[in-house]
Amino acid sequence: MQKTNYICYFRVSTQRQGRSGLGLDAQRKSVADYLADKEANIIDEVTEIESGRHTKRIKLKAAIDLCKATNATLLVAKFDRLSRNAKFLLELQASGVRISAADMPDVDELVVGIMAMVAQHEAKAISTRTSAALQAAKARGVVLGAYAKDDKSKFIGRCGTREDALNANAARAAKYREVSLGKIRSLEHFDPDNSLSSRVLAKVFNNNGIPTVSGKGTWSSNSILRLKKLRDSPKAALSGS
């Protein structure tokens, strides 16, 4: 059975709590109890010292990036360890990262989902207004669609050009690069000193269920080499990967 990847996130509010471990032991025990009966693979544990009211959470955002790179679930002991800022939580939900809390297993559906409904309501209202406007235009005889025919059976709009094709290819390449840059976070985590071979790293990635750049198939030595090449390129360094 494939294990579920987890990134455990712990937060305390003060430096004193961080140094003494006050509150951290309880959080770790809660997470350990939660995972006791699950097929879990803990990729990493992240501890941050920051007030719950603040949204500048460097380590939490790094943990979210690692969740994306490793297809992991962000796990906290208590939901309030994430944040008490509604806007931040909505952005967290929009990231697409799965969230679990030991004290509230349905937190992603129950709490974050309720908050997200506020934004979704406005998006739905805009969609409804747009749909109504299009239907009204259609009722007035406006032909919808870039390649719809007019009364003389001629196509309205234009056919795709070579420039359109080049732009589409560039967009696909940019998306592929964006996903690849996200995977570099996995390289940094599993091979921080760049000592593992590409063959070994491919096995590590596959054993931990890390999705490939395309989302299909499994990692190979060559795909890891391409990732390393991207990591070591000057452009990747400038992008902050």
LOKE-103074 format. One record per residue: residue number from 1; x, y, z of N, C-alpha, C in turn. Coordinates in nm, 3 decimals, always signed. Atoms other than C-alpha are relative to their C-alpha. Layout:
<pts>
PT   num     neast    nnorth       nup    caeast   canorth      caup     ceast    cnorth       cup
PT   NUM         X         Y         Z         X         Y         Z         X         Y         Z
...
</pts>
This chain:
<pts>
PT   num     neast    nnorth       nup    caeast   canorth      caup     ceast    cnorth       cup
PT     1    +0.084    -0.120    +0.000    +0.000    +0.000    +0.000    +0.088    +0.126    +0.000
PT     2    -0.076    -0.124    +0.007    +0.132    +0.342    -0.097    -0.024    +0.086    +0.124
PT     3    +0.014    -0.084    -0.117    +0.201    +0.552    +0.208    -0.034    +0.144    -0.039
PT     4    +0.032    -0.141    +0.022    +0.069    +0.908    +0.237    +0.113    +0.086    +0.054
PT     5    -0.107    -0.090    -0.043    +0.336    +1.176    +0.251    -0.057    +0.113    +0.087
PT     6    +0.040    -0.109    -0.089    +0.314    +1.433    +0.530    +0.117    +0.095    +0.024
PT     7    -0.091    -0.101    -0.051    +0.492    +1.758    +0.612    -0.063    +0.050    +0.129
PT     8    +0.056    -0.040    -0.131    +0.439    +1.826    +0.985    +0.043    +0.142    +0.032
PT     9    -0.028    -0.141    -0.030    +0.414    +2.193    +1.080    -0.037    +0.029    +0.145
PT    10    +0.022    -0.038    -0.140    +0.455    +2.308    +1.440    +0.029    +0.149    +0.016
PT    11    -0.021    -0.144    -0.022    +0.424    +2.667    +1.560    -0.015    +0.035    +0.148
PT    12    +0.011    -0.059    -0.133    +0.490    +2.847    +1.888    +0.004    +0.150    -0.017
PT    13    +0.017    -0.144    +0.014    +0.427    +3.213    +1.956    +0.118    +0.083    +0.047
PT    14    -0.109    -0.080    -0.056    +0.742    +3.319    +2.141    +0.133    -0.073    -0.009
PT    15    -0.134    +0.058    -0.002    +1.117    +3.266    +2.138    +0.020    -0.088    +0.121
PT    16    -0.016    +0.077    -0.123    +1.096    +3.142    +2.495    -0.064    -0.138    -0.015
PT    17    +0.064    +0.129    +0.023    +0.850    +2.870    +2.395    +0.082    -0.086    -0.094
PT    18    -0.081    +0.075    +0.096    +1.073    +2.776    +2.105    +0.122    -0.061    +0.066
PT    19    -0.121    +0.051    -0.066    +1.383    +2.740    +2.324    -0.033    -0.109    +0.101
PT    20    +0.032    +0.094    -0.107    +1.209    +2.553    +2.603    -0.074    -0.123    -0.050
PT    21    +0.079    +0.111    +0.050    +0.999    +2.329    +2.383    -0.141    +0.001    +0.054
PT    22    +0.133    -0.012    -0.059    +0.691    +2.447    +2.574    -0.105    +0.004    -0.111
PT    23    +0.105    +0.005    +0.101    +0.393    +2.353    +2.363    +0.037    -0.090    -0.117
PT    24    -0.042    +0.082    +0.112    +0.601    +2.168    +2.102    -0.019    -0.149    +0.029
PT    25    +0.014    +0.141    -0.035    +0.600    +1.838    +2.289    -0.144    -0.046    -0.014
PT    26    +0.143    +0.034    +0.009    +0.221    +1.844    +2.310    -0.043    -0.010    -0.146
PT    27    +0.035    +0.003    +0.143    +0.193    +1.923    +1.938    +0.053    -0.127    -0.066
PT    28    -0.059    +0.119    +0.061    +0.430    +1.644    +1.842    -0.073    -0.128    +0.044
PT    29    +0.073    +0.117    -0.048    +0.245    +1.393    +2.062    -0.135    -0.013    -0.069
PT    30    +0.131    +0.000    +0.066    -0.087    +1.495    +1.910    +0.012    -0.051    -0.144
PT    31    -0.022    +0.044    +0.138    +0.051    +1.444    +1.558    +0.036    -0.148    -0.004
PT    32    -0.039    +0.140    -0.005    +0.212    +1.111    +1.653    -0.121    -0.090    +0.025
PT    33    +0.121    +0.077    -0.029    -0.119    +0.986    +1.798    -0.090    -0.007    -0.123
PT    34    +0.085    -0.009    +0.119    -0.303    +1.100    +1.484    +0.049    -0.095    -0.109
PT    35    -0.058    +0.082    +0.107    -0.063    +0.910    +1.254    +0.019    -0.146    +0.040
PT    36    -0.031    +0.133    -0.052    -0.038    +0.600    +1.473    -0.065    -0.112    -0.080
PT    37    +0.072    +0.106    +0.071    -0.299    +0.401    +1.276    -0.007    +0.026    -0.150
PT    38    +0.001    -0.034    +0.142    -0.217    +0.546    +0.932    +0.129    -0.045    -0.068
PT    39    -0.118    +0.030    +0.081    +0.020    +0.445    +0.654    +0.064    +0.134    -0.037
PT    40    -0.054    -0.135    +0.015    +0.227    +0.763    +0.687    +0.149    -0.001    -0.028
PT    41    -0.141    -0.022    +0.028    +0.558    +0.876    +0.546    +0.030    +0.147    +0.028
PT    42    -0.029    -0.138    -0.038    +0.686    +1.190    +0.722    +0.121    +0.048    -0.079
PT    43    -0.108    -0.055    +0.083    +0.891    +1.383    +0.467    +0.087    +0.096    +0.081
PT    44    -0.076    -0.100    -0.075    +0.988    +1.665    +0.703    -0.087    +0.054    +0.113
PT    45    +0.067    -0.071    -0.108    +0.900    +1.849    +1.024    +0.052    +0.144    +0.002
PT    46    -0.037    -0.142    +0.004    +0.898    +2.230    +1.030    -0.054    +0.067    +0.126
PT    47    +0.042    -0.074    -0.120    +0.888    +2.445    +1.344    +0.022    +0.148    -0.022
PT    48    -0.008    -0.145    +0.020    +0.817    +2.817    +1.333    -0.038    +0.074    +0.127
PT    49    +0.031    -0.086    -0.114    +0.818    +3.088    +1.598    -0.061    +0.128    -0.054
PT    50    +0.071    -0.114    +0.057    +0.554    +3.341    +1.499    -0.140    +0.008    +0.058
PT    51    +0.136    -0.019    -0.049    +0.227    +3.489    +1.620    -0.100    -0.049    -0.104
PT    52    +0.104    +0.048    +0.091    -0.088    +3.337    +1.473    -0.069    +0.111    -0.076
PT    53    +0.065    -0.112    +0.069    -0.207    +3.685    +1.373    +0.079    +0.045    -0.121
PT    54    -0.086    -0.046    +0.108    +0.086    +3.740    +1.137    -0.007    -0.094    -0.120
PT    55    +0.008    +0.080    +0.122    +0.075    +3.623    +0.775    +0.136    -0.019    -0.066
PT    56    -0.133    +0.018    +0.058    +0.449    +3.654    +0.699    +0.064    -0.120    +0.067
PT    57    -0.042    +0.126    -0.060    +0.522    +3.292    +0.774    +0.094    -0.071    -0.096
PT    58    -0.099    +0.049    +0.095    +0.841    +3.203    +0.591    +0.008    -0.152    +0.000
PT    59    -0.015    +0.146    -0.007    +0.871    +2.847    +0.718    -0.126    -0.073    -0.042
PT    60    +0.125    +0.062    +0.043    +0.504    +2.770    +0.664    -0.010    +0.001    -0.153
PT    61    +0.005    -0.007    +0.146    +0.527    +2.890    +0.305    +0.100    -0.097    -0.063
PT    62    -0.097    +0.098    +0.049    +0.839    +2.677    +0.258    -0.057    -0.141    +0.013
PT    63    +0.062    +0.132    -0.019    +0.648    +2.379    +0.399    -0.107    -0.025    -0.106
PT    64    +0.102    +0.013    +0.104    +0.365    +2.446    +0.153    +0.065    -0.031    -0.135
PT    65    -0.072    +0.027    +0.124    +0.614    +2.455    -0.136    +0.049    -0.145    -0.004
PT    66    -0.048    +0.138    -0.007    +0.758    +2.123    -0.018    -0.116    -0.098    -0.016
PT    67    +0.119    +0.084    +0.018    +0.406    +1.977    +0.002    -0.034    -0.013    -0.149
PT    68    +0.030    +0.003    +0.144    +0.350    +2.073    -0.362    +0.100    -0.087    -0.073
PT    69    -0.106    +0.073    +0.070    +0.684    +1.926    -0.468    -0.006    -0.149    +0.026
PT    70    -0.003    +0.142    -0.039    +0.635    +1.596    -0.284    -0.139    -0.063    +0.005
PT    71    +0.138    +0.049    -0.005    +0.256    +1.558    -0.317    -0.037    -0.042    +0.142
PT    72    +0.022    +0.033    -0.142    +0.235    +1.568    +0.062    -0.116    +0.080    +0.057
PT    73    +0.104    -0.068    -0.076    -0.034    +1.668    +0.308    +0.065    +0.082    +0.111
PT    74    -0.049    -0.084    -0.109    +0.036    +1.958    +0.545    -0.076    -0.039    +0.126
PT    75    +0.063    +0.049    -0.123    -0.031    +1.826    +0.896    +0.038    +0.087    +0.118
PT    76    -0.023    -0.078    -0.121    -0.070    +2.036    +1.210    -0.071    -0.069    +0.116
PT    77    +0.062    +0.061    -0.118    -0.156    +1.936    +1.566    -0.137    +0.062    +0.027
PT    78    +0.125    -0.072    -0.023    -0.424    +2.203    +1.605    -0.018    +0.099    -0.114
PT    79    +0.027    -0.087    +0.114    -0.592    +2.407    +1.334    +0.047    +0.143    +0.026
PT    80    -0.041    -0.138    -0.027    -0.511    +2.734    +1.511    +0.151    +0.019    -0.010
PT    81    -0.145    -0.013    +0.022    -0.140    +2.657    +1.460    +0.029    +0.055    -0.139
PT    82    -0.020    -0.054    +0.134    -0.188    +2.756    +1.095    -0.008    +0.152    +0.002
PT    83    +0.017    -0.144    -0.001    -0.330    +3.103    +1.125    -0.140    +0.034    +0.049
PT    84    +0.132    -0.049    -0.034    -0.618    +3.308    +1.261    -0.042    +0.110    -0.097
PT    85    +0.029    -0.102    +0.100    -0.614    +3.533    +0.954    -0.076    -0.064    -0.116
PT    86    +0.086    +0.062    +0.100    -0.902    +3.451    +0.717    +0.059    +0.009    -0.140
PT    87    -0.056    -0.020    +0.134    -0.733    +3.596    +0.407    +0.114    -0.099    -0.025
PT    88    -0.112    +0.092    +0.013    -0.423    +3.387    +0.468    -0.050    -0.143    -0.022
PT    89    +0.052    +0.135    +0.013    -0.629    +3.070    +0.506    -0.063    -0.023    -0.137
PT    90    +0.057    +0.013    +0.134    -0.813    +3.137    +0.180    +0.110    -0.018    -0.104
PT    91    -0.113    +0.015    +0.091    -0.480    +3.177    +0.003    +0.062    -0.139    +0.014
PT    92    -0.053    +0.133    -0.025    -0.365    +2.854    +0.165    -0.085    -0.103    -0.071
PT    93    +0.088    +0.093    +0.068    -0.669    +2.672    +0.032    +0.019    +0.008    -0.151
PT    94    -0.019    -0.019    +0.144    -0.613    +2.822    -0.314    +0.128    -0.064    -0.050
PT    95    -0.126    +0.062    +0.041    -0.264    +2.672    -0.315    -0.019    -0.144    -0.045
PT    96    +0.028    +0.138    +0.040    -0.423    +2.330    -0.362    +0.062    -0.104    +0.090
PT    97    -0.064    +0.095    -0.091    -0.226    +2.174    -0.077    -0.103    -0.062    +0.094
PT    98    +0.089    +0.068    -0.094    -0.412    +1.914    +0.127    +0.041    +0.035    +0.143
PT    99    -0.026    -0.041    -0.137    -0.444    +2.010    +0.494    -0.071    -0.096    +0.096
PT   100    +0.061    +0.080    -0.105    -0.506    +1.792    +0.799    +0.042    +0.055    +0.135
PT   101    -0.031    -0.042    -0.137    -0.521    +1.874    +1.168    -0.036    -0.114    +0.093
PT   102    +0.022    +0.113    -0.090    -0.489    +1.614    +1.442    -0.125    +0.020    +0.086
PT   103    +0.116    -0.026    -0.086    -0.758    +1.785    +1.650    -0.128    +0.020    -0.080
PT   104    +0.117    -0.026    +0.082    -0.994    +1.837    +1.354    +0.025    -0.060    -0.140
PT   105    -0.035    +0.067    +0.125    -0.950    +1.578    +1.074    -0.067    +0.057    -0.124
PT   106    +0.072    -0.055    +0.115    -1.209    +1.748    +0.849    +0.022    +0.150    -0.016
PT   107    -0.023    -0.144    +0.000    -1.053    +2.092    +0.883    -0.005    +0.059    -0.140
PT   108    -0.005    -0.057    +0.134    -0.999    +2.137    +0.510    -0.139    +0.017    -0.059
PT   109    +0.135    -0.007    +0.051    -1.365    +2.071    +0.436    -0.089    +0.089    +0.087
PT   110    +0.091    -0.067    -0.093    -1.524    +2.220    +0.745    +0.032    +0.147    +0.020
PT   111    -0.036    -0.136    -0.035    -1.331    +2.535    +0.826    +0.050    +0.080    -0.119
PT   112    -0.054    -0.074    +0.114    -1.121    +2.642    +0.528    -0.103    +0.007    -0.111
PT   113    +0.104    +0.000    +0.103    -1.404    +2.542    +0.296    -0.106    +0.105    +0.024
PT   114    +0.101    -0.101    -0.032    -1.651    +2.765    +0.478    +0.054    +0.139    -0.032
PT   115    -0.060    -0.129    +0.032    -1.412    +3.058    +0.449    +0.007    +0.022    -0.151
PT   116    -0.014    -0.012    +0.145    -1.356    +2.987    +0.081    -0.133    +0.030    -0.066
PT   117    +0.131    -0.023    +0.059    -1.730    +3.000    +0.018    -0.029    +0.148    -0.020
PT   118    +0.022    -0.145    +0.014    -1.720    +3.376    +0.067    +0.054    +0.047    -0.136
PT   119    -0.059    -0.038    +0.127    -1.481    +3.421    -0.226    -0.071    -0.069    -0.117
PT   120    +0.067    +0.074    +0.105    -1.658    +3.152    -0.426    -0.135    +0.061    -0.035
PT   121    +0.130    -0.064    +0.023    -1.989    +3.332    -0.383    +0.013    +0.116    -0.098
PT   122    -0.020    -0.113    +0.089    -1.853    +3.642    -0.550    +0.036    -0.047    -0.141
PT   123    -0.038    +0.054    +0.131    -1.694    +3.437    -0.831    -0.123    -0.054    -0.073
PT   124    +0.122    +0.054    +0.059    -2.027    +3.263    -0.888    -0.090    +0.113    -0.049
PT   125    +0.083    -0.114    +0.040    -2.208    +3.598    -0.899    +0.051    +0.061    -0.130
PT   126    -0.059    -0.054    +0.124    -1.965    +3.725    -1.165    -0.030    -0.092    -0.118
PT   127    +0.028    +0.097    +0.106    -2.009    +3.404    -1.366    -0.145    +0.008    -0.045
PT   128    +0.143    -0.009    +0.032    -2.387    +3.436    -1.346    -0.030    +0.124    -0.082
PT   129    +0.023    -0.124    +0.074    -2.377    +3.797    -1.463    +0.055    -0.010    -0.142
PT   130    -0.060    +0.016    +0.132    -2.145    +3.707    -1.752    -0.087    -0.088    -0.089
PT   131    +0.086    +0.091    +0.075    -2.367    +3.417    -1.859    -0.128    +0.070    -0.045
PT   132    +0.122    -0.073    +0.035    -2.675    +3.640    -1.849    +0.025    +0.099    -0.112
PT   133    -0.034    -0.097    +0.104    -2.500    +3.903    -2.061    +0.017    -0.069    -0.135
PT   134    -0.019    +0.074    +0.125    -2.400    +3.641    -2.322    -0.134    -0.047    -0.056
PT   135    +0.130    +0.046    +0.045    -2.752    +3.502    -2.336    -0.082    +0.115    -0.058
PT   136    +0.071    -0.118    +0.051    -2.892    +3.853    -2.381    +0.053    +0.039    -0.137
PT   137    -0.060    -0.032    +0.129    -2.646    +3.916    -2.665    -0.046    -0.099    -0.107
PT   138    +0.045    +0.102    +0.094    -2.744    +3.588    -2.829    -0.144    +0.024    -0.042
PT   139    +0.141    -0.029    +0.030    -3.112    +3.683    -2.804    -0.014    +0.118    -0.097
PT   140    +0.004    -0.116    +0.091    -3.032    +4.006    -2.991    +0.053    -0.036    -0.138
PT   141    -0.049    +0.041    +0.130    -2.886    +3.804    -3.276    +0.149    +0.003    -0.016
PT   142    -0.146    -0.001    +0.007    -2.519    +3.836    -3.191    +0.050    -0.143    -0.008
PT   143    -0.055    +0.135    +0.016    -2.329    +3.530    -3.314    +0.120    -0.015    +0.091
PT   144    -0.107    +0.021    -0.095    -2.107    +3.395    -3.040    +0.102    -0.101    -0.052
PT   145    -0.104    +0.094    +0.040    -1.776    +3.219    -3.097    +0.090    +0.060    -0.106
PT   146    -0.096    -0.062    +0.092    -1.461    +3.319    -3.282    -0.014    -0.052    -0.141
PT   147    +0.006    +0.059    +0.134    -1.532    +3.086    -3.574    -0.144    -0.025    -0.044
PT   148    +0.140    +0.011    +0.042    -1.910    +3.125    -3.601    -0.017    +0.057    -0.140
PT   149    +0.023    -0.047    +0.135    -2.050    +3.180    -3.952    -0.099    +0.115    -0.002
PT   150    +0.096    -0.108    +0.016    -2.227    +3.496    -4.064    -0.106    -0.043    -0.102
PT   151    +0.110    +0.032    +0.090    -2.530    +3.514    -4.296    +0.047    -0.049    -0.136
PT   152    -0.052    +0.040    +0.130    -2.308    +3.459    -4.603    +0.088    -0.125    +0.011
PT   153    -0.073    +0.124    -0.024    -2.160    +3.139    -4.455    +0.151    +0.019    -0.003
PT   154    -0.143    -0.024    -0.013    -1.820    +3.300    -4.406    +0.037    -0.001    +0.148
PT   155    -0.042    +0.008    -0.140    -1.624    +3.241    -4.090    +0.035    +0.137    +0.053
PT   156    -0.035    -0.123    -0.069    -1.600    +3.529    -3.848    +0.124    -0.027    +0.084
PT   157    -0.123    +0.020    -0.074    -1.263    +3.575    -3.684    +0.112    -0.038    -0.093
PT   158    -0.114    +0.035    +0.084    -0.939    +3.426    -3.813    +0.052    -0.137    +0.038
PT   159    -0.064    +0.128    -0.027    -0.750    +3.103    -3.840    +0.127    +0.025    +0.080
PT   160    -0.122    -0.013    -0.077    -0.455    +3.039    -3.615    +0.121    +0.024    -0.089
PT   161    -0.119    -0.032    +0.076    -0.123    +3.175    -3.735    +0.121    -0.072    +0.059
PT   162    -0.124    +0.059    -0.050    +0.234    +3.055    -3.696    +0.038    +0.064    +0.133
PT   163    -0.031    -0.070    -0.126    +0.275    +3.318    -3.425    -0.084    -0.055    +0.114
PT   164    +0.085    +0.060    -0.103    -0.021    +3.171    -3.237    +0.058    -0.133    +0.048
PT   165    -0.058    +0.129    -0.035    +0.142    +2.827    -3.249    +0.126    +0.017    +0.084
PT   166    -0.122    -0.026    -0.077    +0.474    +2.968    -3.126    -0.032    +0.046    +0.142
PT   167    +0.041    -0.050    -0.132    +0.299    +3.150    -2.841    -0.052    -0.115    +0.086
PT   168    +0.054    +0.115    -0.075    +0.117    +2.828    -2.744    +0.114    -0.089    +0.048
PT   169    -0.115    +0.082    -0.039    +0.445    +2.634    -2.745    +0.079    +0.065    +0.114
PT   170    -0.072    -0.072    -0.105    +0.611    +2.904    -2.536    -0.073    -0.009    +0.133
PT   171    +0.080    +0.008    -0.123    +0.325    +2.893    -2.286    +0.016    -0.139    +0.064
PT   172    -0.018    +0.136    -0.053    +0.359    +2.513    -2.255    +0.138    -0.017    +0.061
PT   173    -0.136    +0.010    -0.051    +0.735    +2.542    -2.211    +0.015    +0.073    +0.133
PT   174    -0.007    -0.077    -0.124    +0.691    +2.808    -1.944    -0.067    -0.076    +0.114
PT   175    +0.070    +0.078    -0.103    +0.442    +2.588    -1.757    +0.086    -0.117    +0.044
PT   176    -0.086    +0.114    -0.031    +0.678    +2.289    -1.778    +0.116    +0.045    +0.088
PT   177    -0.112    -0.052    -0.080    +0.963    +2.502    -1.643    -0.046    +0.036    +0.141
PT   178    +0.052    -0.038    -0.132    +0.745    +2.634    -1.360    -0.016    -0.122    +0.090
PT   179    +0.018    +0.123    -0.077    +0.655    +2.281    -1.249    +0.136    -0.059    +0.036
PT   180    -0.134    +0.055    -0.024    +1.019    +2.169    -1.285    +0.070    +0.075    +0.112
PT   181    -0.063    -0.081    -0.106    +1.141    +2.457    -1.068    -0.057    -0.037    +0.137
PT   182    +0.061    +0.042    -0.126    +0.894    +2.346    -0.801    +0.058    -0.131    +0.050
PT   183    -0.056    +0.129    -0.039    +1.045    +1.997    -0.806    +0.142    +0.013    +0.056
PT   184    -0.135    -0.020    -0.052    +1.390    +2.141    -0.730    -0.001    +0.002    +0.152
PT   185    +0.013    +0.000    -0.147    +1.265    +2.184    -0.373    +0.016    -0.143    +0.054
PT   186    -0.017    +0.139    -0.041    +1.253    +1.804    -0.355    +0.146    -0.041    -0.004
PT   187    -0.144    +0.029    +0.008    +1.615    +1.780    -0.470    +0.071    +0.055    +0.123
PT   188    -0.065    -0.064    -0.114    +1.720    +2.023    -0.199    -0.030    -0.073    +0.130
PT   189    +0.038    +0.068    -0.124    +1.531    +1.825    +0.063    +0.066    -0.136    +0.013
PT   190    -0.051    +0.137    -0.008    +1.642    +1.471    -0.024    +0.151    -0.010    -0.024
PT   191    -0.143    +0.004    +0.029    +1.996    +1.558    -0.139    +0.062    +0.137    +0.024
PT   192    -0.045    -0.137    -0.030    +2.101    +1.879    +0.039    +0.146    +0.026    -0.033
PT   193    -0.143    -0.020    +0.027    +2.474    +1.822    -0.014    +0.040    -0.051    -0.140
PT   194    -0.025    +0.040    +0.139    +2.439    +1.699    -0.376    +0.094    -0.121    -0.007
PT   195    -0.091    +0.116    -0.007    +2.602    +1.366    -0.288    -0.059    -0.127    -0.062
PT   196    +0.064    +0.120    +0.052    +2.346    +1.119    -0.427    +0.003    -0.002    -0.153
PT   197    +0.001    +0.014    +0.146    +2.360    +0.985    -0.780    -0.142    +0.018    -0.052
PT   198    +0.132    -0.018    +0.061    +2.075    +1.047    -1.021    -0.082    -0.128    +0.009
PT   199    +0.071    +0.128    -0.010    +1.988    +0.677    -1.015    -0.058    -0.020    +0.140
PT   200    +0.048    +0.014    -0.139    +1.961    +0.674    -0.634    -0.112    +0.099    +0.028
PT   201    +0.103    -0.101    -0.023    +1.762    +0.997    -0.631    -0.131    -0.039    -0.067
PT   202    +0.121    +0.044    +0.069    +1.518    +0.857    -0.886    -0.074    -0.103    +0.085
PT   203    +0.061    +0.101    -0.087    +1.459    +0.561    -0.654    -0.062    +0.064    +0.124
PT   204    +0.052    -0.070    -0.118    +1.414    +0.794    -0.354    -0.130    +0.072    -0.034
PT   205    +0.120    -0.072    +0.043    +1.163    +1.008    -0.544    -0.117    -0.097    -0.019
PT   206    +0.106    +0.096    +0.027    +0.966    +0.704    -0.658    -0.049    -0.066    +0.128
PT   207    +0.040    +0.064    -0.126    +0.969    +0.542    -0.312    -0.084    +0.093    +0.087
PT   208    +0.076    -0.097    -0.079    +0.830    +0.863    -0.162    -0.123    +0.053    -0.074
PT   209    +0.121    -0.039    +0.074    +0.561    +0.898    -0.426    +0.003    +0.141    -0.053
PT   210    -0.010    -0.136    +0.053    +0.693    +1.228    -0.565    -0.048    +0.000    -0.145
PT   211    +0.049    -0.001    +0.139    +0.496    +1.308    -0.883    +0.107    +0.053    -0.095
PT   212    -0.092    -0.049    +0.101    +0.699    +1.357    -1.200    -0.045    +0.137    -0.049
PT   213    +0.035    -0.132    +0.052    +0.702    +1.691    -1.381    -0.128    -0.007    -0.083
PT   214    +0.119    +0.015    +0.084    +0.441    +1.564    -1.627    -0.119    -0.055    +0.077
PT   215    +0.106    +0.062    -0.078    +0.244    +1.392    -1.352    -0.028    -0.143    -0.042
PT   216    +0.020    +0.136    +0.050    +0.276    +1.062    -1.539    +0.129    -0.079    +0.016
PT   217    -0.117    +0.085    -0.004    +0.509    +0.765    -1.510    +0.080    +0.013    +0.129
PT   218    -0.087    -0.003    -0.117    +0.802    +0.738    -1.271    +0.130    +0.074    -0.033
PT   219    -0.127    -0.070    +0.018    +1.132    +0.915    -1.218    +0.105    -0.097    -0.052
PT   220    -0.113    +0.075    +0.051    +1.436    +0.793    -1.409    +0.128    +0.079    +0.026
PT   221    -0.127    -0.069    -0.017    +1.804    +0.877    -1.387    +0.008    +0.122    -0.091
PT   222    -0.004    -0.111    +0.095    +1.767    +1.097    -1.697    -0.088    +0.117    +0.042
PT   223    +0.089    -0.109    -0.042    +1.472    +1.292    -1.559    +0.058    +0.073    +0.121
PT   224    -0.067    -0.065    -0.112    +1.667    +1.359    -1.239    +0.115    +0.086    -0.051
PT   225    -0.110    -0.077    +0.057    +1.967    +1.473    -1.447    -0.051    +0.131    -0.061
PT   226    +0.058    -0.123    +0.056    +1.743    +1.721    -1.632    -0.038    +0.097    +0.110
PT   227    +0.037    -0.085    -0.113    +1.617    +1.850    -1.298    +0.124    +0.064    +0.061
PT   228    -0.126    -0.053    -0.055    +1.973    +1.891    -1.169    +0.057    +0.109    -0.092
PT   229    -0.052    -0.097    +0.095    +2.073    +2.074    -1.487    -0.076    +0.131    +0.012
PT   230    +0.081    -0.120    -0.016    +1.784    +2.315    -1.442    +0.036    +0.071    +0.131
PT   231    -0.036    -0.057    -0.129    +1.876    +2.364    -1.075    +0.130    +0.078    -0.007
PT   232    -0.131    -0.061    +0.005    +2.233    +2.451    -1.161    +0.013    +0.111    -0.104
PT   233    -0.008    -0.104    +0.102    +2.146    +2.691    -1.443    -0.012    +0.138    +0.063
PT   234    +0.006    -0.136    -0.055    +2.191    +3.067    -1.382    -0.144    +0.052    +0.011
PT   235    +0.138    -0.049    -0.003    +1.824    +3.135    -1.467    -0.077    -0.057    +0.116
PT   236    +0.068    +0.062    -0.115    +1.707    +2.889    -1.204    +0.042    +0.068    +0.127
PT   237    -0.050    -0.069    -0.120    +1.928    +3.060    -0.947    -0.066    +0.136    +0.014
PT   238    +0.061    -0.133    -0.006    +1.783    +3.399    -1.039    -0.147    -0.009    +0.038
PT   239    +0.141    +0.014    -0.032    +1.429    +3.263    -1.001    -0.024    -0.033    +0.145
PT   240    +0.013    +0.026    -0.144    +1.501    +3.177    -0.638    -0.029    -0.143    +0.032
PT   241    +0.028    +0.142    -0.025    +1.470    +2.800    -0.675    +0.104    -0.062    +0.091
</pts>
